Amino acid sequence: VQLQASGGGTVQPGGSLRLSCVASGSIFRLNHMRWYRQAPGKQRELVAIITSTGGTNYGDSVKGRFTISRDNAKKTGYLQMNNLKPDDTAIYYCNAEIVTTDLRTADYWGQGTLVTVSS
């Protein structure tokens, strides 16, 4: 099983980006998905979570600006980031709890995608 994150880049303050996280491999079910971020010199923080049934929750610093979503048929999660600020600069990681076809449950991590917000 692999998670592949993409969509990072450099954007000016106030701009937008959409991150994607695609799960592949012997997947029976994709449970909750999360996005984390880690800025230089800071601890990794939880940005957003979406449950298997579509329930969502966000970190205080991104509420009202970021939207997490998923497409179960494509085994893909998304993070739409609007009104980006310099403080959003970080490496963004996707994480998912996955049930594999042998009915084992484990957490998986993507490789991270860099988001830079700068004028």
N, C-alpha and C positions, 0 to 999 in steps of 0.2 A: 504494500500500500504506500502511495506517495501523495503528498500535498504539494502543489506547485502554485506559488504566489506570483502575481505579475501586476503591472499597472503603475508602478512607482515612477517617479521622475522629478523634474524640477519645475516649479510653478511659482508665479508671483503671489504675494499676499492678496487674498480675496478670490483666488482662483479655485478650480475644482480638479479632482482626480477621482477615478474609479479603480479600486483594486479588485482583483479577482483571485480566487483560490479554488483550484480544480483538484478534486480527489480522483485517484485512479488506482486500479488493482482489484484484488478479490474482496470487493465490498458487498456486504449484505445489507447494511443500513448505515446511514450517516445520521448520527445523533446531533448534539449541539455543536455549533461552530462558533469560534471566537476569533477576534482580532486583538492582538497585543501590539504594543510599540515600545521601542527602547531608544531613547535619545542619548547622545554622547554623555558619559559621566552620570547617567541616571539609571534607576532601576526600571526593569520592564514593568509596564502598566497595562491593565486591561482596558481596552478601548470600547469594545462592544461584544455582545453575545446574542446569538439567535438559537432558539430551541428547535427541535425537530418539527414542532407544530407551528413555528413562526413567531413565538413570543420573543420580544427583544428587550435589551437593557443596555444602557450606555454609561460610560464614565462621565463624571460631571463636566469635565473640560471640553467634551465634544457634543454634549446634548444640544439638539436644535441645529447642528451643523452636519453631523455625520448620520448616515442611514445604512444599517446592515440589512442584507436580504439574502435569499438563497433560491436556487433553482434545483429542486431535488432530482428532476429527470436528468439534468446535466451534471449532477453531483458537484455543484459549484456554489461557492459563497461569494458575496460581493460586499464591498465597503465603499459607498458613495461619500466622498468628502467634499463639502462645499465651504465657501468662505474660509479658506485655509489661512492659517496664521504662522508666523515664523516658529512659534512654540510647537507646532505640529511636526516640525522636522524630526525625523526619526527613521529607524528601520522598523517596518511593519511586518509582523509575523501572523500567519493564520494557524489556527489550531482546531482540531476536530476530534470528537470522540467517535470512533468508528467501530462498528461490529463487522468483523470479517466473515467470509463464507464458512469458516469453521466455527463460527459463533463465539469467537473470542472478542472481547471489548478492550480497546486500548486508546490512549491519546496519541495523536500524531501531530507533527509540526511541519510547516512549510519552511522554505529556506530563507525567507525574509526578502522584502523589497524596499528599497530606499526612497523615501519621500523627502524632498528638500523644498522648503518654502522660503524664497528669498527674492528680493527686488534687485 
